[in-house]
């Protein structure tokens, strides 16, 4: 049985909670700090169903995570239970590997209307914002993990973040082997605060959708060589001090140091180490064996 109180307990919040802006920000941030963004089911033979009771069982009862359709649909349900006015929206992600946008319904996001103010919520995007973003301004919105802005392009809204020079590995970041860890393939990069400009993350419209509208893309992301989720086994979780990400045979830990400076540590993992990392760092114990995957994404034949 789906219960909002159990969900709030899962993310470290107490109930009851009033439908205020403070509550909206709190539950958004708490979800990101406790529920991983992950697609491990695709790579260990588990069945994923786009049905709220099934998603609740997975995320709340089994203490797993999910990708956008799972995390955001369930989070939208929680917000509605708390008394918020919530709409499901379709978004199209700009793929960080291919540089092109995905098809319609590529990503599910939430629009929340709170006392006449519109807020974008998204707890299903690995490197996204931590608290809701206002749709009432196109000015930059600063958060602890980055700077974001939303602006109109015709009838479409564009979400952007500041792009830093160090996001390209060859772009001037200082990289060094960590003493005593060379045998494990650990390396560390100091990422400076120099800004390169704005980078588009995804685009969306304000046309309301229902969960069934995403079923085709839900299958696409589990089967298409043009999908990040099919090509790479991944699990990511926000931390108060940064973010931790498992992908393929790597563990990437990002530490936020303030004033735009951060460090990133990359550790190579063996097959036997992956399950321990998932349990110890993400709180995930898989019932079926994981097949690690990290292959190139094939650019889609149609440009959107």
C-alpha positions in Angstrom: 0.0 0.0 0.0 1.3 3.4 -1.0 1.7 5.7 2.0 3.1 9.2 2.0 4.4 8.9 5.6 6.6 5.9 4.6 7.9 7.8 1.6 8.8 10.8 3.9 10.6 8.5 6.3 12.5 7.0 3.4 13.9 10.4 2.5 14.5 11.5 6.1 11.6 13.8 6.5 8.9 13.8 9.2 5.2 14.0 8.6 2.8 15.7 8.4 4.2 18.5 6.2 2.2 21.6 5.0 2.2 22.5 1.3 4.6 25.4 1.6 7.5 26.5 -0.5 9.8 25.6 2.4 8.4 22.0 2.3 8.7 21.8 -1.4 12.4 22.7 -1.3 13.0 20.4 1.7 11.5 17.3 0.2 13.2 17.9 -3.2 16.6 18.2 -1.6 16.1 15.3 0.8 15.0 13.0 -2.1 18.1 13.8 -4.0 20.3 13.1 -1.0 18.7 9.7 -0.2 17.3 8.1 -3.4 19.9 7.2 -6.1 19.4 8.1 -9.8 20.1 4.7 -11.3 19.3 2.2 -14.1 20.7 -0.9 -12.6 17.5 -2.9 -13.2 18.2 -2.7 -17.0 21.6 -4.4 -16.5 20.7 -7.1 -14.0 17.6 -8.5 -15.7 14.9 -7.0 -13.5 11.5 -6.0 -14.8 10.7 -2.3 -14.6 7.1 -1.3 -14.7 5.8 2.2 -15.2 3.1 1.8 -12.5 3.2 3.9 -9.3 2.6 1.0 -6.8 5.4 -1.0 -8.4 7.7 2.1 -8.3 6.7 2.8 -4.6 7.7 -0.8 -3.7 11.0 -0.5 -5.5 12.1 3.0 -4.2 10.4 3.2 -0.8 10.2 -0.5 0.4 13.2 -2.0 -1.3 15.2 1.3 -0.8 16.4 1.4 -4.4 16.5 4.3 -6.9 15.4 4.7 -10.4 15.6 6.8 -13.6 13.5 9.9 -14.4 10.2 8.2 -15.1 10.4 6.3 -11.7 11.8 9.1 -9.5 9.8 12.0 -10.8 6.5 10.2 -11.2 6.7 8.9 -7.6 7.9 12.3 -6.3 5.0 14.0 -8.1 2.6 11.6 -6.4 4.1 12.5 -3.0 3.8 16.2 -3.7 0.1 15.8 -4.7 -0.4 13.8 -1.4 1.1 16.8 0.5 -1.4 19.1 -1.2 0.6 20.6 -4.0 -0.7 21.3 -7.5 1.5 19.1 -9.8 1.7 18.6 -13.5 3.8 16.1 -15.4 5.8 17.6 -18.3 7.7 16.2 -21.2 11.4 17.2 -21.6 14.1 16.4 -24.1 17.6 16.0 -22.8 20.7 17.2 -24.6 22.9 14.1 -24.5 26.3 15.0 -23.0 28.0 12.3 -25.2 26.4 12.9 -28.6 25.5 16.6 -28.2 22.0 16.1 -29.6 18.5 16.2 -28.1 16.5 13.1 -27.4 12.9 12.5 -28.7 9.8 13.9 -27.1 9.0 12.2 -23.8 12.7 11.6 -23.4 12.6 12.9 -19.9 9.8 13.5 -17.3 9.9 16.6 -15.2 7.3 18.2 -12.8 5.7 21.6 -12.7 4.5 22.7 -9.3 2.2 25.7 -8.8 2.6 27.0 -5.3 0.6 30.1 -4.3 0.6 31.3 -7.9 4.3 30.8 -8.5 5.5 28.1 -10.9 8.4 25.9 -9.9 10.3 23.2 -11.9 11.0 20.1 -9.9 13.3 17.3 -11.1 14.7 14.5 -8.8 15.4 12.3 -11.8 18.4 14.0 -13.4 21.8 13.0 -12.2 23.7 16.3 -12.4 20.7 18.6 -11.9 19.6 21.3 -9.4 19.0 20.4 -5.8 16.0 22.6 -5.0 13.1 23.7 -7.3 13.8 26.4 -9.9 11.5 29.3 -10.4 9.8 29.7 -13.8 9.0 33.3 -13.0 12.5 34.6 -13.9 15.1 34.0 -16.6 17.9 35.2 -14.3 20.6 32.8 -13.1 19.6 30.9 -10.0 22.5 30.0 -7.7 22.6 26.7 -5.8 25.2 24.9 -3.7 26.1 22.6 -6.6 25.9 25.1 -9.5 24.2 27.9 -11.3 21.1 27.3 -13.4 18.7 29.4 -15.5 15.5 28.8 -17.5 14.6 30.9 -20.5 12.1 30.8 -23.3 12.9 30.0 -26.9 9.6 30.4 -28.7 7.1 28.0 -27.1 9.9 26.0 -25.5 11.7 26.5 -22.2 15.5 25.8 -22.0 17.3 24.7 -18.8 20.9 25.7 -18.8 23.8 25.5 -16.3 27.2 27.3 -16.3 29.8 25.2 -18.1 33.3 25.2 -16.7 36.5 24.7 -18.5 37.3 21.6 -16.5 34.3 19.7 -17.8 36.5 18.8 -20.8 39.3 16.5 -19.4 41.9 18.0 -21.7 40.9 21.6 -20.8 43.4 22.7 -18.2 42.4 20.7 -15.1 45.3 19.5 -12.9 45.3 15.7 -12.9 47.5 13.6 -10.7 47.8 10.0 -9.4 47.0 9.7 -5.7 50.0 8.3 -3.9 49.5 4.8 -2.7 46.4 4.2 -4.9 48.0 3.8 -8.3 47.4 0.1 -8.3 43.6 0.7 -8.0 43.6 3.2 -10.9 42.6 6.1 -8.8 43.3 9.6 -10.1 42.3 13.0 -8.9 41.5 16.3 -10.7 41.4 19.8 -9.2 38.6 21.6 -11.0 38.9 25.4 -10.9 36.1 28.0 -10.9 36.7 29.4 -14.4 33.5 29.6 -16.3 33.2 28.8 -20.0 29.6 29.9 -20.6 26.1 28.3 -20.5 25.4 24.7 -21.4 21.9 23.4 -22.3 20.8 20.5 -20.2 17.2 19.9 -21.6 14.2 21.6 -23.1 10.6 21.3 -22.2 7.1 22.8 -22.7 4.3 23.5 -20.3 1.8 21.1 -21.9 0.6 18.7 -19.2 1.1 15.0 -19.7 0.0 11.8 -18.0 2.3 8.9 -17.1 1.0 6.7 -19.9 2.3 9.2 -22.4 5.9 8.1 -21.5 5.4 4.4 -22.0 7.1 4.3 -25.5 10.1 6.2 -24.3 10.2 4.1 -21.2 10.8 1.1 -23.4 13.2 3.0 -25.7 15.6 3.8 -22.9 15.8 0.2 -21.9 16.5 -1.1 -25.4 18.0 1.6 -27.7 21.7 1.9 -28.4 21.0 5.7 -28.6 20.1 5.8 -25.0 22.5 6.5 -22.1 20.6 4.0 -19.9 20.9 1.1 -22.3 24.6 1.8 -23.0 25.9 2.5 -19.5 25.1 0.9 -16.1 25.0 3.8 -13.7 24.1 4.9 -10.2 24.4 8.5 -8.9 23.6 10.1 -5.6 23.9 13.7 -4.4 26.0 14.2 -1.2 26.0 17.3 1.1 29.6 17.8 -0.1 29.2 16.8 -3.8 28.1 13.8 -5.7 29.1 10.2 -6.2 28.6 8.3 -9.4 29.1 4.7 -10.4 29.3 4.0 -14.2 30.6 0.9 -15.9 33.8 0.1 -14.1 34.4 3.5 -12.5 33.5 5.3 -9.3 33.5 9.1 -9.7 33.4 11.2 -6.5 33.0 15.0 -6.8 33.7 17.2 -3.8 32.4 20.8 -3.8 35.0 23.1 -2.1 33.1 26.4 -2.5 33.4 29.4 -4.8 33.1 27.2 -7.8 36.1 25.0 -7.0 35.8 21.2 -6.8 37.8 18.1 -6.9 36.9 14.9 -8.8 38.3 11.5 -8.0 38.0 8.6 -10.4 38.5 5.0 -9.2 38.7 2.0 -11.5 36.6 -0.9 -10.2 36.8 -4.7 -10.8 33.6 -6.7 -11.2 33.9 -8.0 -7.6 34.3 -4.5 -6.2 31.1 -3.1 -7.8 28.6 -4.9 -5.6 30.4 -3.8 -2.5 30.5 -0.2 -3.7 26.8 -0.2 -4.5 26.0 -1.6 -1.0 28.4 0.6 1.0 28.1 3.9 -0.9 24.5 3.8 -2.3 22.7 1.4 0.1 21.7 -0.9 -2.8 21.8 -4.7 -2.7 20.8 -6.2 -6.0 19.0 -9.5 -6.1 20.3 -10.4 -9.5 23.9 -10.3 -10.8 24.8 -6.9 -12.5 26.4 -6.9 -15.9 28.5 -3.7 -15.9 28.3 -1.8 -19.2 29.9 1.3 -20.6 29.8 1.4 -24.4 29.6 4.3 -26.8 26.2 5.8 -27.5 25.0 5.7 -31.1 23.7 9.1 -32.2 20.0 8.9 -33.1 19.1 8.8 -36.8 16.6 11.6 -36.3 17.5 15.0 -34.9 15.0 16.7 -32.6 
